[in-house]
């Protein structure tokens, strides 16, 4: 296809959790700084075209159709995977649109990921948690080693979180071996001031950017912000102009600028309905704490939950709040963990509720039983959130 990925600058983002938020935030910052920005992320929630955007606009449906037709012989001959073909489509579309820079989110791992063909300006690894262990390894060090596969000669790398010693060592040793500068966001941004506002949004103050508010409400967004600020600092070192006002504006309007959905997203009020795509133990360590904080001002917490069968279901269930009413369900995908089995397994962890065959049925039941002052949470899987978003068309971006 003529190496389309070499026609523009790129930033590569890998990690277990947070890479979607970090990718979208960086895209928003660069767009506000007046660059033409490509954004490639996965998975999509409602529309396949969410994966490939330029300045927040989804790839046109006709371009997708034409791309497949244009490369039909190659596709039938090579039989690339879905993700390989989608990555090629993104790279070619960004060349077609003449983007200045593209944010490329790794799909799974890093070392063997389709996106690892790029040589970016900057590599970013958000964090390491136990997920996709059947592919990436059983220990945090093994998983970190796979993610570290995106670290390349002459390309600085930013690490969002590396609290575990073995993870820190893996990244440090790989950077040392390749003689590339490595920046740990938690060390670089130790002077970042933060507090949660009453509406759940984050208020930040940094010596470089002054006061700014983040539209994203999740507890994890403090660490994501540290990662983004450290990354922006490195981009500015490369003489990429990013005014302070552009960063402040981007954090305040990231969903409008990029189409980000499913990150502690409010779908309605009275009753309050929130969804989040967190789907592994690392995500649930934060989500449960946030749910307990948010639920304090509501009469009942109702949880519409479904998971995938390739996840660490036992650990995820062990982290979920016990003071809630559960509506166990399964997404409309073959990898969904059966709702009835999930309900039975959940009882071992003190999580009680009823099972429903579809997300639509589970959400309807929760809504029917909720009072205006209740809180309903929908999550456990990106695919559960995807099914739920189809019920809230006004929430789709």
C-alpha positions, 0 to 999 in steps of 0.5 A, spaced: 500 500 500 506 504 499 507 505 507 502 510 508 504 510 515 510 514 513 506 520 510 505 523 517 508 524 524 505 518 529 504 517 537 504 510 539 499 509 545 499 502 549 497 499 556 492 495 559 488 501 562 487 508 560 490 508 553 483 510 550 482 516 554 490 518 553 489 517 546 483 521 545 486 527 550 492 527 546 488 528 540 484 533 543 490 537 545 493 537 538 487 539 535 486 545 539 493 547 537 491 547 530 494 541 527 490 536 523 489 530 527 488 522 526 486 518 531 485 510 531 482 507 537 479 500 538 474 497 540 468 501 537 462 501 541 456 503 536 459 504 529 465 501 526 467 508 524 468 510 531 475 507 530 478 512 525 477 519 526 480 525 523 479 532 527 473 528 531 470 526 524 469 518 523 471 515 517 466 516 511 462 509 510 463 510 503 471 510 504 470 504 508 466 501 502 471 503 497 477 501 501 475 494 501 473 494 493 480 497 492 484 492 495 479 486 494 485 482 491 490 483 496 485 481 502 483 475 499 490 473 497 493 475 504 487 474 508 489 479 514 486 479 520 480 484 522 485 488 526 490 488 521 486 490 515 482 496 519 489 498 521 491 499 514 485 502 512 486 507 518 493 508 515 491 509 508 485 514 510 490 518 514 494 519 508 488 521 504 486 526 509 493 529 509 493 529 517 499 532 520 500 527 526 496 521 528 495 518 535 495 510 534 492 506 539 495 499 540 490 493 540 493 488 544 500 488 547 505 491 543 511 487 541 506 483 536 501 488 535 499 490 528 500 498 529 507 496 531 509 497 524 510 505 525 516 509 528 513 514 532 515 521 535 513 518 542 511 512 545 507 512 551 505 506 555 499 508 560 500 502 565 500 494 566 495 490 569 493 483 568 489 482 562 489 478 556 494 473 560 493 467 555 496 472 550 501 476 554 503 472 559 502 470 567 506 475 570 506 483 570 513 483 568 511 478 562 505 483 560 510 489 561 515 486 556 510 485 551 508 492 552 515 494 552 515 492 545 513 499 542 519 502 545 524 503 539 531 506 538 531 514 538 524 514 540 523 517 547 518 513 551 513 516 557 510 511 562 504 513 565 504 508 571 510 503 574 508 502 581 510 495 581 518 494 582 518 488 576 514 493 571 519 499 573 525 494 571 522 492 565 521 499 562 528 501 565 532 496 562 529 496 555 530 504 555 537 503 557 538 497 552 536 502 546 539 508 549 532 512 549 530 517 554 524 514 559 520 519 563 515 516 568 509 521 569 508 520 576 515 523 577 515 528 572 508 531 574 509 530 582 507 538 582 500 537 579 495 539 584 488 536 583 481 535 587 474 533 585 469 538 584 462 536 587 459 534 580 465 529 579 469 533 575 477 534 576 480 540 577 487 541 576 493 546 577 500 545 574 506 550 574 506 550 566 498 550 565 495 554 571 488 552 572 484 547 568 478 542 569 477 535 565 471 533 562 472 526 564 470 524 571 473 517 573 478 517 578 483 514 573 483 520 570 488 523 575 493 518 572 491 519 565 492 527 566 499 526 569 501 521 563 498 526 558 502 532 561 508 529 561 507 527 553 505 534 551 512 536 555 516 531 550 512 533 544 514 541 546 521 539 546 520 536 539 518 543 537 511 541 536 507 548 538 502 547 543 499 553 547 497 552 554 490 555 552 489 549 547 491 544 553 486 547 557 480 547 552 482 540 550 481 537 557 474 541 558 471 539 551 474 532 549 468 528 548 466 534 543 473 534 540 474 527 539 467 523 540 470 519 546 464 515 549 463 510 555 468 513 560 464 514 566 459 517 561 452 519 564 447 517 560 441 520 564 439 523 570 433 521 575 435 516 576 442 517 574 445 512 569 452 511 568 456 507 564 464 505 563 467 500 559 472 498 565 473 490 564 479 488 568 481 487 575 486 494 574 480 498 572 475 495 577 480 497 583 478 504 581 471 503 579 468 500 585 471 506 589 468 511 585 461 507 585 461 507 593 463 514 593 458 516 588 452 512 591 452 515 597 448 520 595 443 515 592 438 511 595 440 504 591 445 502 587 443 498 581 449 494 577 447 492 570 453 487 569 456 483 564 463 480 562 467 476 557 469 469 558 476 470 557 477 475 563 479 474 570 471 473 572 473 471 579 477 477 581 473 482 577 467 479 581 471 479 588 472 487 587 465 489 585 461 493 591 457 488 595 452 493 597 448 493 590 442 490 587 445 486 581 442 485 574 447 480 571 447 480 563 451 478 557 452 482 551 450 480 544 457 477 542 459 470 542 465 471 547 460 473 552 460 470 559 453 467 560 448 471 564 446 465 569 453 462 570 455 469 572 449 470 577 451 463 580 459 465 580 457 472 583 453 469 589 460 466 592 462 474 593 456 476 596 453 479 589 446 478 589 441 479 583 437 476 577 440 474 570 437 477 564 439 474 557 440 481 554 443 488 556 436 491 553 432 486 558 437 488 564 437 495 563 429 495 562 428 491 569 433 496 572 429 502 570 423 499 572 425 498 579 429 504 580 426 510 584 428 517 581 434 518 586 437 511 585 443 510 581 444 505 575 451 503 573 452 499 566 458 496 565 463 490 566 465 490 558 465 494 552 460 490 549 455 491 554 456 498 554 455 498 546 449 494 547 446 499 552 448 505 548 444 503 543 438 505 548 441 512 548 442 515 541 442 522 544 449 519 548 452 517 542 457 522 539 
